Amino acid sequence: MKKNLKNIFDYPPIKALKLNEQEKKTWEEIAWQIYYQDQDCKNLPNDKCSNETFVHIYLKRDSKTKQIVIGSYYCLKRKLQNNYLIRGFAANKLSLSLINDKNPFPMTDPDEFKIDDLLKESIKNNERIGLYFYGHSGIGKTHKIISYCNDMIINHNQTVAYVFLPQFVREIKENFGLDSSVNKKMIDYCCDADILVLDDFGAEYTSAWFYLNVLLIILNSRCENNKKVIVISNFDPCKVAKILKNAIILNFSYGKEDNETKLTIVERLFDRLVQLTNNKKLSYNCNSRRQASFAGDKK
């Protein structure tokens, strides 16, 4: 790597130490190592660090002896390994970043620019937003929200429960009756995380039991603690409202509740969603990027 900095003692973390001439001679080589370490790490994806252990070294002045000593700290990128309480996507997507987006597909829809600006402003201000993000498959909804979550972890140490609902529902069902502590832990993660993402919301795999005994508990808890939710769906809110109604009224096969009571439950569930997403509905139209990527791979 070239020395992009002519004088290592102009590098802000080193300059702040106010080294005397003897200290400069003693620590010059280590100072360059620190510079290389920081620059290499900066240019790597979010899931990679210049040190495979995610440990960085730095120089500091001992508060008692006033001597320069070497210290160490964990790279912020290590947080990506720990701050996802639930990570319902592949590990290679930890490299995504909205701030440093290298997506080869350019934005063409004005509404997509608005969504990007909203998410980037949230990252800049460390504001945990709620929103309902919908649109047809393959336009990049999941890509954007994973990128947003990665950046919120890196920049603001947020905890995230990223729930891919088909997988989550399956795991809840598989654990039911076997080890209730596992389900309780997953539900607690969804309640407690700074950011909760519900991906692929409103698909037909869900059931009245899941909506009432899992999802409603999570949404109630987040309402009580003013913790927002990001919903990703292929369907607009009106369509999802019909899906919730059908799941609870038509498929609610236990108990003696009448349809009016069941409708009240649907309204309560949907009201929680509206509240937690700030009734902010976002969408944009573009061709499927997933299909475009596949077509490119075939060429």
N, C-alpha and C positions, 0 to 999 in steps of 0.2 A: 504494500500500500504506500502511495506517495505521501510525503509530508505536506499536506495541504496548508498547514500552519507553519510559517517560517520560524517563528519563535515560540517554543512550547510554553514559555512563561507569560505569553499573552492569552493562553487558553484560560477562560474565566475560572474554572474550578482550581486551577493552579495559581493563577494571578491573585485570587482571593487570599491565598496563604501568606503573601508578602514575604517571600523567601529572601534571605540575605545571600550574598555571593557564595559563601561556603555551602549553604544549603542547596543552592542551585547546582553546584558541581556534584554534590552527593546524590541528589534526587532527580537529575535530569533524565536519565535513562528510564526510571520508573514513571516519570511524568509522561514521557512519550508512550510508554506502554498503556497508560491510562487513556491517553488521547486516542490511540489506535483502537483500544477496546470499545470506547464510547462511540466512535465513528462507525466501526464495523457493525456494532449492535444496532445503531440507528438505521443502517441501510439493509438490515435483514428483516424478513417478515415477522409478524407479531408472535408467531409460535417458535421463533428461533432466536438464540442469543449468541454473542461472540464467545461465550463460555458455555459449554454443554451443561454445566451445573447451575447456570443462571446466577452465578456469583460474580460481582464486579469488585475490583479493588479501587481504593482511592487514598489520597494523602490527607492527613489532618494534623492539626497542631494540638498536642496534648494539653489539656487545660491546666494541669498541675506543673509539669516539667517544662512546658512551652516548646518541647522538642517536636520535630516532624516525625510522624509514625504512619505505618500503613494500616488502613482499616479495610473492611469488606462489607458489602451489603448485597441483598438479593435484587437482581434486575426486576424492574417493574413488569417485564413480560412474564415473569414467573407467576404473576397473579392470574394469568390466563389458565394456568394449570390448576389453580385452587379456587378461583372466585366463581366458577360455574358450579353452582350447587346441583344443577341438573343441566346436562348438555345433550340435547336431542339432535345432534348433527355430528358429522364426521370430523375427526381431529384436524384434517387438512384445512378446514374452513377457519381455524384459529388464525390463519395468516391474513384473513380479510380485514380491510380497514376502510372506513368511509372517508376518513381524512386523507389517506394516502391511496386512494382507489386507483388500481391499475386495470380496471375492467375494460376489456377490449371493445365492448359494445358502447358506442356513444349514445348520450341521451338525446332524444328527438322531441319528446312530448313536454310542453311547458309545465304541465302538472308534475312531471317527474323532477324538474328543477326545483319546484316549490317543496316537494317532499325532501329532497336532498338538503335544501337550505334549512328546513325545519329540524331535521335530524342533526345537522352540523351545529346549528345554533344551540340545540339541547346539549351537545357534547361540550361546546365552548363554555356554556353557563352552568354545567353540571346540573341540569334540570331533568328530573325523571318524568318523562312525558307519558301520557296515555293516548292511545289512538287505535282506530279500527282501520286496518290497511287491507284492501281487497282488490281483486283483479284476476283475470284469467291466468291459467297456469303458464309458467315459463317466462314471465316478464321481469323477474328479478326481485320479487318481494322478500323472499327469505334471504337472498344475498345482501340486501340493504340492511335488514334488521340484525343479522348476525354481525355484519361490519360495525353497525352502531353499538351493539353490545360489547364487542371486542374493544372498541375505542373508549367506551365508558369504564370498562375495567382498567385498561391501561392508564387512562388519564385521571380517573377519579376513584379508583379502588372500589367500584360498585360490585355488589354480588348479583348474580343473575341465575334465574331458573328458566332455561330455554326448553319449553315443553313441546315436543312434536306429538300432538295428541294421539294419532294412531298407535304409536309406540307406547305412550304413557298409559292409555286405556288398557292395552294388552298386558302391560306389566302389573297394573292394579288388579286386573282379573286373575292373572296367574298367581299373584301373591295372596289373594283373598282366601282366607281359611287356612293358610299355611303359616305365615308369619306376619301378624298384624303390625308388628313394629316397623317392618319395611315400608308398608303403605303409609303408616303414620309419619315416618321420616320424610317420604316424598311429598306428602301433603304439607307438612311443616315447612319444607324448603319452598314450596310454592307460596305459602303464606308469608314467609319471612324475608324472601329475597328482595333486594332493593328494586330489581327489575324483573317482572314476570312476563314472558312471551308465551302466548298460546298459538302455536302454528298449526295450520290446516284445520281451523275451527269450523264447525258446522257440517263436517262430512257425515256420511250415513252410518258409520261404524259405531257411533255413540248410542247410549241407552238412557232411559229415564233414571235408572239406578245410578249411573255415573253422574248425570246432571244434578241429581238431588243429594246424593250422599258424598260426593267428592267435589264437584265444581262449585256448587252453591256454598259449601263450607269455605273453600278457598276465596271466593269472591266476597263473601261476608266479612271474612277476616281482613282482607285488603281494604275494604270500604271503611271498616272501623279504624284502621291505622293509616288511612289516606295514602295507600300505596297503589300507584297506577298500574295499568295493564296494557300491554301491546298485543292486539289480536291480529293475526294474519289469516285471511280466508280467500277462497275462490269465489265466495258469494257475497252479494251486498247485504246490508243489515236486514232488509225486509225479507229476503230469502231465508236468512238464518233464523229470523223470528218464526217463520213457518216450520222450519226444521225442528226447532225447539218445541213448538206446539205439538207437532206430530209425534215426536219422540215421547213426550210426557203424557199427552192425552190418549193417543192411540196405542201406545206400547206400555203404558203404566198398568201392569197386570196384577199388582198386589195392593192390598189395602182397599178401603171402601169409599175413598174420596170420590165425590161427584165431579162432573166436568167443570163446574164453576170453581170449585176448590183447585182443581188442576190448572185452570186458566190463571188463577191467582199466583200459583207457583211459577208458571211460565213468565208472567209479568214481573214478578219479583226478580227472577233470574236475569231477565233482559234489562230491567232497570239497573241492576248492579253493573252489567256490562256497559251500559250507556254512561253511568257515573264514572266508572274506572277508566274508560277511554276518553273522558271529557266530551263525549258525543262528537268526537273529531273523526270524520270519515274521509279517508284519503284513497284515491285511486288514479291510475293513469292508463293510457292505451298505447301499446306498441306490439310489434310482432314478437312471437315467442323467441327469446334469446337461447333457450335450451335447445330448440330445434335448429336454430342457426348455428349454434356451436357444434351440434351433432353433424350437420351437413358439412361444416368446415372440416371436421375430422375425417369425413368420408372422401374428401377430395384428394 
